[in-house]
Amino acid sequence: MQSTYVVEKGDTLYGIAKRFNTSVKSLLDINDLDTESIFPGQVLLIEENGLESPNECVTYTVKKGDNLYNIASRYNTTVEDIKKYNNLTS
């Protein structure tokens, strides 16, 4: 499903992506943006992927030697969920 969103003061691509269950990369691609800089009043195309947001999420910085299985185990989730919520294909 595709829609539009008018950027408001204080918005970030990350926040917009989270709100519409999509990714920053998707927003950059669909809007042909070269940078994550956005401005109030700018109209963005939104491609919602229809995924439900997790009830609770954390930000994790991948470290050397990490893999999805170990990260999933550490946070009591699944590899598939990590891939789904981060728009990973492999």
MMTF fields as JSON, N, C-alpha, C and O atoms, coordinates in Angstrom:
{
  "mmtfVersion": "1.0.0",
  "mmtfProducer": "UNKNOWN",
  "numBonds": 359,
  "numAtoms": 360,
  "numGroups": 90,
  "numChains": 1,
  "numModels": 1,
  "chainsPerModel": [1],
  "groupsPerChain": [90],
  "chainIdList": ["A"],
  "bondAtomList": [4, 2, 8, 6, 12, 10, 16, 14, 20, 18, 24, 22, 28, 26, 32, 30, 36, 34, 40, 38, 44, 42, 48, 46, 52, 50, 56, 54, 60, 58, 64, 62, 68, 66, 72, 70, 76, 74, 80, 78, 84, 82, 88, 86, 92, 90, 96, 94, 100, 98, 104, 102, 108, 106, 112, 110, 116, 114, 120, 118, 124, 122, 128, 126, 132, 130, 136, 134, 140, 138, 144, 142, 148, 146, 152, 150, 156, 154, 160, 158, 164, 162, 168, 166, 172, 170, 176, 174, 180, 178, 184, 182, 188, 186, 192, 190, 196, 194, 200, 198, 204, 202, 208, 206, 212, 210, 216, 214, 220, 218, 224, 222, 228, 226, 232, 230, 236, 234, 240, 238, 244, 242, 248, 246, 252, 250, 256, 254, 260, 258, 264, 262, 268, 266, 272, 270, 276, 274, 280, 278, 284, 282, 288, 286, 292, 290, 296, 294, 300, 298, 304, 302, 308, 306, 312, 310, 316, 314, 320, 318, 324, 322, 328, 326, 332, 330, 336, 334, 340, 338, 344, 342, 348, 346, 352, 350, 356, 354],
  "bondOrderList": [1, 1, 1, 1, 1, 1, 1, 1, 1, 1, 1, 1, 1, 1, 1, 1, 1, 1, 1, 1, 1, 1, 1, 1, 1, 1, 1, 1, 1, 1, 1, 1, 1, 1, 1, 1, 1, 1, 1, 1, 1, 1, 1, 1, 1, 1, 1, 1, 1, 1, 1, 1, 1, 1, 1, 1, 1, 1, 1, 1, 1, 1, 1, 1, 1, 1, 1, 1, 1, 1, 1, 1, 1, 1, 1, 1, 1, 1, 1, 1, 1, 1, 1, 1, 1, 1, 1, 1, 1],
  "groupList": [{"groupName": "MET", "atomNameList": ["N", "CA", "C", "O"], "elementList": ["N", "C", "C", "O"], "formalChargeList": [0, 0, 0, 0], "bondAtomList": [1, 0, 2, 1, 3, 2], "bondOrderList": [1, 1, 2], "singleLetterCode": "M", "chemCompType": "L-PEPTIDE LINKING"}, {"groupName": "GLN", "atomNameList": ["N", "CA", "C", "O"], "elementList": ["N", "C", "C", "O"], "formalChargeList": [0, 0, 0, 0], "bondAtomList": [1, 0, 2, 1, 3, 2], "bondOrderList": [1, 1, 2], "singleLetterCode": "Q", "chemCompType": "L-PEPTIDE LINKING"}, {"groupName": "SER", "atomNameList": ["N", "CA", "C", "O"], "elementList": ["N", "C", "C", "O"], "formalChargeList": [0, 0, 0, 0], "bondAtomList": [1, 0, 2, 1, 3, 2], "bondOrderList": [1, 1, 2], "singleLetterCode": "S", "chemCompType": "L-PEPTIDE LINKING"}, {"groupName": "THR", "atomNameList": ["N", "CA", "C", "O"], "elementList": ["N", "C", "C", "O"], "formalChargeList": [0, 0, 0, 0], "bondAtomList": [1, 0, 2, 1, 3, 2], "bondOrderList": [1, 1, 2], "singleLetterCode": "T", "chemCompType": "L-PEPTIDE LINKING"}, {"groupName": "TYR", "atomNameList": ["N", "CA", "C", "O"], "elementList": ["N", "C", "C", "O"], "formalChargeList": [0, 0, 0, 0], "bondAtomList": [1, 0, 2, 1, 3, 2], "bondOrderList": [1, 1, 2], "singleLetterCode": "Y", "chemCompType": "L-PEPTIDE LINKING"}, {"groupName": "VAL", "atomNameList": ["N", "CA", "C", "O"], "elementList": ["N", "C", "C", "O"], "formalChargeList": [0, 0, 0, 0], "bondAtomList": [1, 0, 2, 1, 3, 2], "bondOrderList": [1, 1, 2], "singleLetterCode": "V", "chemCompType": "L-PEPTIDE LINKING"}, {"groupName": "GLU", "atomNameList": ["N", "CA", "C", "O"], "elementList": ["N", "C", "C", "O"], "formalChargeList": [0, 0, 0, 0], "bondAtomList": [1, 0, 2, 1, 3, 2], "bondOrderList": [1, 1, 2], "singleLetterCode": "E", "chemCompType": "L-PEPTIDE LINKING"}, {"groupName": "LYS", "atomNameList": ["N", "CA", "C", "O"], "elementList": ["N", "C", "C", "O"], "formalChargeList": [0, 0, 0, 0], "bondAtomList": [1, 0, 2, 1, 3, 2], "bondOrderList": [1, 1, 2], "singleLetterCode": "K", "chemCompType": "L-PEPTIDE LINKING"}, {"groupName": "GLY", "atomNameList": ["N", "CA", "C", "O"], "elementList": ["N", "C", "C", "O"], "formalChargeList": [0, 0, 0, 0], "bondAtomList": [1, 0, 2, 1, 3, 2], "bondOrderList": [1, 1, 2], "singleLetterCode": "G", "chemCompType": "PEPTIDE LINKING"}, {"groupName": "ASP", "atomNameList": ["N", "CA", "C", "O"], "elementList": ["N", "C", "C", "O"], "formalChargeList": [0, 0, 0, 0], "bondAtomList": [1, 0, 2, 1, 3, 2], "bondOrderList": [1, 1, 2], "singleLetterCode": "D", "chemCompType": "L-PEPTIDE LINKING"}, {"groupName": "LEU", "atomNameList": ["N", "CA", "C", "O"], "elementList": ["N", "C", "C", "O"], "formalChargeList": [0, 0, 0, 0], "bondAtomList": [1, 0, 2, 1, 3, 2], "bondOrderList": [1, 1, 2], "singleLetterCode": "L", "chemCompType": "L-PEPTIDE LINKING"}, {"groupName": "ILE", "atomNameList": ["N", "CA", "C", "O"], "elementList": ["N", "C", "C", "O"], "formalChargeList": [0, 0, 0, 0], "bondAtomList": [1, 0, 2, 1, 3, 2], "bondOrderList": [1, 1, 2], "singleLetterCode": "I", "chemCompType": "L-PEPTIDE LINKING"}, {"groupName": "ALA", "atomNameList": ["N", "CA", "C", "O"], "elementList": ["N", "C", "C", "O"], "formalChargeList": [0, 0, 0, 0], "bondAtomList": [1, 0, 2, 1, 3, 2], "bondOrderList": [1, 1, 2], "singleLetterCode": "A", "chemCompType": "L-PEPTIDE LINKING"}, {"groupName": "ARG", "atomNameList": ["N", "CA", "C", "O"], "elementList": ["N", "C", "C", "O"], "formalChargeList": [0, 0, 0, 0], "bondAtomList": [1, 0, 2, 1, 3, 2], "bondOrderList": [1, 1, 2], "singleLetterCode": "R", "chemCompType": "L-PEPTIDE LINKING"}, {"groupName": "PHE", "atomNameList": ["N", "CA", "C", "O"], "elementList": ["N", "C", "C", "O"], "formalChargeList": [0, 0, 0, 0], "bondAtomList": [1, 0, 2, 1, 3, 2], "bondOrderList": [1, 1, 2], "singleLetterCode": "F", "chemCompType": "L-PEPTIDE LINKING"}, {"groupName": "ASN", "atomNameList": ["N", "CA", "C", "O"], "elementList": ["N", "C", "C", "O"], "formalChargeList": [0, 0, 0, 0], "bondAtomList": [1, 0, 2, 1, 3, 2], "bondOrderList": [1, 1, 2], "singleLetterCode": "N", "chemCompType": "L-PEPTIDE LINKING"}, {"groupName": "PRO", "atomNameList": ["N", "CA", "C", "O"], "elementList": ["N", "C", "C", "O"], "formalChargeList": [0, 0, 0, 0], "bondAtomList": [1, 0, 2, 1, 3, 2], "bondOrderList": [1, 1, 2], "singleLetterCode": "P", "chemCompType": "L-PEPTIDE LINKING"}, {"groupName": "CYS", "atomNameList": ["N", "CA", "C", "O"], "elementList": ["N", "C", "C", "O"], "formalChargeList": [0, 0, 0, 0], "bondAtomList": [1, 0, 2, 1, 3, 2], "bondOrderList": [1, 1, 2], "singleLetterCode": "C", "chemCompType": "L-PEPTIDE LINKING"}],
  "groupTypeList": [0, 1, 2, 3, 4, 5, 5, 6, 7, 8, 9, 3, 10, 4, 8, 11, 12, 7, 13, 14, 15, 3, 2, 5, 7, 2, 10, 10, 9, 11, 15, 9, 10, 9, 3, 6, 2, 11, 14, 16, 8, 1, 5, 10, 10, 11, 6, 6, 15, 8, 10, 6, 2, 16, 15, 6, 17, 5, 3, 4, 3, 5, 7, 7, 8, 9, 15, 10, 4, 15, 11, 12, 2, 13, 4, 15, 3, 3, 5, 6, 9, 11, 7, 7, 4, 15, 15, 10, 3, 2],
  "groupIdList": [1, 2, 3, 4, 5, 6, 7, 8, 9, 10, 11, 12, 13, 14, 15, 16, 17, 18, 19, 20, 21, 22, 23, 24, 25, 26, 27, 28, 29, 30, 31, 32, 33, 34, 35, 36, 37, 38, 39, 40, 41, 42, 43, 44, 45, 46, 47, 48, 49, 50, 51, 52, 53, 54, 55, 56, 57, 58, 59, 60, 61, 62, 63, 64, 65, 66, 67, 68, 69, 70, 71, 72, 73, 74, 75, 76, 77, 78, 79, 80, 81, 82, 83, 84, 85, 86, 87, 88, 89, 90],
  "secStructList": [7, 3, 3, 3, 3, 3, 7, 7, 6, 6, 7, 7, 2, 2, 2, 2, 2, 2, 2, 6, 6, 7, 7, 2, 2, 2, 2, 2, 2, 2, 6, 6, 7, 1, 1, 1, 7, 7, 7, 6, 6, 7, 3, 3, 3, 3, 3, 7, 7, 7, 7, 7, 7, 7, 1, 1, 7, 7, 7, 7, 7, 7, 7, 6, 6, 7, 7, 2, 2, 2, 2, 2, 2, 2, 6, 6, 7, 7, 2, 2, 2, 2, 2, 2, 2, 6, 6, 7, 7, 7],
  "xCoordList": [0.85, 0.0, 0.899, 1.874, 0.561, 1.349, 0.496, -0.676, 1.102, 0.414, 1.437, 2.601, 0.994, 1.915, 1.9, 0.947, 2.947, 3.066, 3.739, 4.738, 3.195, 3.792, 4.664, 4.183, 5.94, 6.911, 6.561, 6.258, 6.613, 6.355, 7.657, 8.618, 7.683, 8.861, 9.232, 8.381, 10.495, 10.984, 10.977, 11.534, 10.353, 10.328, 11.719, 12.547, 11.953, 13.157, 12.708, 11.601, 13.551, 13.2, 13.032, 12.158, 13.856, 13.734, 12.359, 11.695, 11.944, 10.65, 9.487, 8.519, 9.583, 8.532, 8.497, 7.422, 9.66, 9.722, 9.09, 8.323, 9.4, 8.841, 7.324, 6.603, 6.839, 5.399, 4.633, 3.514, 5.241, 4.556, 5.041, 4.79, 5.741, 6.207, 6.984, 6.726, 7.925, 8.776, 10.211, 10.49, 11.112, 12.51, 12.974, 12.379, 14.042, 14.633, 15.093, 14.903, 15.694, 16.146, 14.991, 15.134, 13.846, 12.668, 12.239, 11.911, 12.24, 11.863, 12.845, 12.44, 14.137, 15.147, 14.945, 14.995, 14.714, 14.567, 13.315, 13.388, 12.165, 10.894, 10.799, 10.089, 11.527, 11.497, 12.723, 12.905, 13.559, 14.763, 15.608, 16.055, 15.82, 16.596, 18.033, 18.284, 18.978, 20.395, 20.882, 21.993, 20.052, 20.431, 19.22, 18.08, 19.485, 18.398, 17.845, 16.972, 18.332, 17.843, 16.453, 16.238, 15.514, 14.15, 13.759, 14.418, 12.686, 12.286, 10.764, 10.042, 10.27, 8.827, 8.146, 8.64, 7.017, 6.259, 6.604, 5.857, 7.719, 8.124, 7.132, 6.751, 6.722, 5.79, 6.589, 7.322, 6.432, 7.123, 6.139, 5.026, 6.55, 5.792, 6.131, 7.288, 5.121, 5.298, 4.826, 3.696, 5.687, 5.317, 5.242, 6.265, 4.029, 3.854, 3.992, 3.422, 4.76, 4.958, 3.968, 3.988, 3.103, 2.05, 2.497, 1.706, 3.728, 4.174, 3.653, 3.575, 3.301, 2.948, 4.226, 5.231, 4.193, 5.359, 5.46, 4.443, 6.678, 6.821, 6.342, 6.4, 5.866, 5.398, 6.535, 6.339, 7.703, 8.867, 10.065, 10.247, 10.872, 12.07, 13.242, 13.081, 14.413, 15.648, 16.534, 16.364, 17.462, 18.466, 19.713, 20.17, 20.25, 21.448, 22.482, 22.176, 23.698, 24.793, 25.546, 26.084, 25.578, 26.228, 27.726, 28.38, 28.244, 29.672, 30.327, 29.652, 31.618, 32.378, 32.085, 32.155, 31.761, 31.475, 30.004, 29.619, 29.159, 27.725, 27.1, 27.602, 26.004, 25.162, 23.721, 23.469, 22.789, 21.379, 20.898, 20.102, 21.369, 20.947, 21.339, 20.519, 22.59, 23.047, 22.317, 21.97, 22.088, 21.363, 19.929, 19.41, 19.293, 17.915, 17.852, 16.943, 18.79, 18.818, 18.992, 18.329, 19.888, 20.168, 18.922, 18.715, 18.081, 16.923, 15.599, 14.533, 15.673, 14.478, 13.503, 12.312, 14.031, 13.217, 13.678, 14.429, 13.24, 13.629, 14.424, 14.343, 15.191, 15.929, 14.947, 15.188, 13.84, 12.842, 12.277, 12.085, 12.007, 11.497, 12.537, 12.206, 13.781, 14.836, 14.913, 15.0, 14.881, 14.936, 13.72, 13.86, 12.542, 11.309, 11.323, 11.03, 11.66, 11.594, 12.746, 12.708, 13.771, 14.901, 14.99, 15.979, 13.957, 13.88, 15.115, 15.673, 15.525, 16.664, 16.166, 15.117, 16.892, 16.498, 17.395, 17.049, 18.526, 19.406, 20.093, 20.879],
  "yCoordList": [-1.174, 0.0, 1.242, 1.314, 2.195, 3.416, 4.604, 4.701, 5.509, 6.719, 7.846, 7.655, 9.02, 10.142, 10.626, 10.38, 11.306, 11.876, 13.231, 13.368, 14.235, 15.57, 15.677, 15.535, 15.928, 16.008, 17.173, 18.278, 16.893, 17.908, 18.256, 17.488, 19.406, 19.845, 18.77, 18.291, 18.403, 17.404, 15.979, 15.086, 15.745, 14.405, 13.981, 14.808, 12.686, 12.083, 10.938, 10.422, 10.544, 9.398, 8.147, 7.325, 7.995, 6.838, 6.817, 5.78, 7.941, 8.019, 7.777, 7.103, 8.322, 8.12, 6.652, 6.067, 6.064, 4.648, 3.784, 2.872, 4.056, 3.281, 3.441, 2.462, 4.663, 4.936, 4.167, 3.711, 4.024, 3.385, 1.961, 1.408, 1.375, -0.01, -0.256, -1.217, 0.616, 0.464, 0.724, 0.751, 0.913, 1.16, 2.503, 3.048, 3.021, 4.255, 4.03, 4.894, 2.874, 2.574, 2.629, 3.167, 2.075, 2.114, 3.553, 3.902, 4.394, 5.802, 6.519, 7.297, 6.25, 6.867, 6.438, 7.263, 5.136, 4.605, 5.125, 5.624, 5.01, 5.371, 6.867, 7.293, 7.673, 9.126, 9.646, 10.855, 8.733, 9.08, 10.111, 11.102, 9.857, 10.768, 10.277, 9.076, 11.221, 10.895, 11.082, 10.676, 11.697, 12.019, 11.802, 11.762, 11.664, 11.501, 12.846, 12.884, 13.939, 15.266, 15.487, 15.329, 15.857, 16.173, 17.495, 17.956, 18.11, 19.412, 19.478, 18.803, 20.297, 20.431, 20.861, 21.734, 20.242, 20.549, 19.647, 19.588, 18.949, 18.026, 16.863, 16.328, 16.479, 15.363, 14.117, 14.103, 13.075, 11.82, 10.746, 10.67, 9.919, 8.724, 7.679, 7.535, 6.953, 5.924, 4.598, 4.486, 3.602, 2.243, 1.426, 0.977, 1.233, 0.48, -1.003, -1.51, -1.696, -3.113, -3.99, -5.21, -3.404, -4.168, -5.019, -5.813, -4.882, -5.654, -5.031, -3.808, -5.871, -5.354, -4.988, -5.69, -3.892, -3.501, -4.387, -4.8, -4.676, -5.444, -4.623, -3.394, -5.295, -4.585, -3.858, -2.786, -4.439, -3.848, -4.091, -5.2, -3.086, -3.323, -2.612, -1.669, -3.076, -2.502, -2.188, -2.752, -1.299, -1.02, -1.784, -1.697, -2.521, -3.313, -2.998, -2.995, -2.735, -2.489, -3.795, -4.375, -4.243, -5.509, -5.405, -4.431, -6.444, -6.498, -7.615, -8.543, -7.526, -8.544, -9.913, -10.087, -10.866, -12.218, -12.487, -13.641, -11.442, -11.633, -12.313, -12.206, -13.009, -13.506, -13.416, -13.255, -13.519, -13.33, -14.35, -14.018, -15.573, -16.602, -16.226, -16.323, -15.799, -15.425, -14.196, -14.136, -13.231, -12.022, -12.388, -11.923, -13.217, -13.647, -14.375, -14.13, -15.252, -15.999, -15.058, -15.207, -14.093, -13.14, -12.336, -12.013, -12.01, -11.161, -11.919, -11.314, -13.244, -14.081, -13.797, -13.577, -13.807, -13.609, -14.612, -15.537, -14.438, -15.356, -14.629, -13.409, -15.407, -14.854, -14.25, -13.167, -14.945, -14.447, -13.093, -12.217, -12.909, -11.611, -10.513, -9.406, -10.808, -9.8, -9.421, -8.24, -10.413, -10.136, -9.318, -8.366, -9.678, -8.991, -7.526, -6.642, -7.26, -5.897, -5.014, -3.797, -5.625, -4.85, -4.925, -4.498, -5.468, -5.573, -6.26, -5.803, -7.359, -8.136, -9.309, -9.881, -9.661, -10.797, -12.011, -13.126, -11.802, -12.939, -12.755, -13.608],
  "zCoordList": [0.0, 0.0, 0.0, 0.747, -0.832, -0.928, -0.514, -0.877, 0.254, 0.674, 0.719, 0.368, 1.152, 1.294, 2.734, 3.474, 3.119, 4.456, 4.328, 3.622, 5.011, 5.017, 6.265, 7.389, 6.049, 7.14, 8.064, 7.615, 9.37, 10.382, 11.097, 11.059, 11.743, 12.487, 13.509, 14.259, 13.528, 14.476, 13.945, 14.582, 12.783, 12.193, 11.738, 11.358, 11.785, 11.217, 10.324, 10.482, 9.398, 8.563, 9.41, 9.134, 10.433, 11.311, 11.991, 12.021, 12.524, 13.195, 12.241, 12.592, 11.048, 10.037, 9.619, 9.491, 9.407, 9.023, 10.1, 9.792, 11.346, 12.463, 12.51, 12.705, 12.332, 12.385, 11.313, 11.549, 10.131, 9.013, 8.731, 7.66, 9.712, 9.582, 8.294, 7.569, 8.029, 6.857, 7.286, 8.485, 6.363, 6.706, 6.153, 5.223, 6.739, 6.235, 4.79, 3.935, 4.523, 3.162, 2.179, 1.081, 2.564, 1.693, 1.428, 0.294, 2.468, 2.297, 1.371, 0.506, 1.561, 0.699, -0.751, -1.663, -0.957, -2.317, -3.011, -4.134, -2.346, -2.99, -3.266, -4.178, -2.462, -2.655, -3.397, -3.536, -3.87, -4.617, -3.872, -4.449, -2.559, -1.725, -1.63, -1.535, -1.655, -1.526, -0.096, 0.245, 0.739, 2.107, 3.019, 2.556, 4.316, 5.279, 5.741, 6.608, 5.181, 5.549, 4.961, 3.759, 5.834, 5.404, 6.043, 6.975, 5.545, 6.06, 6.205, 5.471, 7.159, 7.345, 6.046, 5.332, 5.757, 4.551, 3.38, 2.404, 3.463, 2.4, 2.354, 3.395, 1.164, 0.994, 0.62, -0.369, 1.43, 1.188, 0.759, 1.28, -0.189, -0.518, 0.53, 0.923, 0.978, 1.991, 1.419, 0.946, 1.463, 1.055, 2.331, 2.848, 2.841, 4.066, 3.768, 2.803, 4.612, 4.356, 5.098, 4.931, 5.914, 6.561, 7.732, 8.242, 8.171, 9.32, 10.601, 10.723, 11.543, 12.851, 13.572, 13.461, 14.312, 15.084, 16.316, 16.874, 16.737, 17.966, 19.152, 19.12, 20.207, 21.393, 22.093, 22.665, 22.045, 22.693, 21.792, 21.29, 21.583, 20.781, 21.41, 22.185, 21.068, 21.57, 20.378, 19.297, 20.581, 19.572, 19.973, 21.112, 19.041, 19.308, 18.237, 17.045, 18.668, 17.738, 17.526, 18.469, 16.293, 15.96, 16.209, 15.835, 16.855, 17.158, 16.353, 15.906, 16.172, 15.451, 16.071, 17.288, 15.222, 15.685, 15.933, 16.121, 15.94, 16.136, 14.932, 13.812, 15.172, 14.086, 14.562, 15.756, 13.65, 14.002, 15.03, 15.909, 14.927, 15.869, 17.305, 18.218, 17.501, 18.841, 19.369, 20.549, 18.512, 18.934, 19.304, 20.319, 18.488, 18.777, 20.111, 20.904, 20.365, 21.629, 22.816, 23.843, 22.662, 23.742, 24.109, 25.279, 23.105, 23.349, 23.305, 23.191, 23.396, 23.464, 22.323, 22.542, 21.12, 19.932, 18.879, 19.189, 17.661, 16.595, 15.52, 15.375, 14.773, 13.636, 12.639, 12.105, 12.387, 11.437, 11.86, 11.017, 13.159, 13.624, 13.453, 13.029, 13.777, 13.579, 12.108, 11.773, 11.23, 9.795, 9.359, 8.592, 9.835, 9.434, 9.87, 9.066, 11.136, 11.663, 11.197, 11.373, 10.604, 10.09, 8.574, 7.979, 7.957, 6.515, 5.915, 4.917, 6.543, 6.064, 5.232, 5.529, 4.217, 3.379, 3.622, 3.231, 4.255, 4.523, 5.859, 6.271]
}
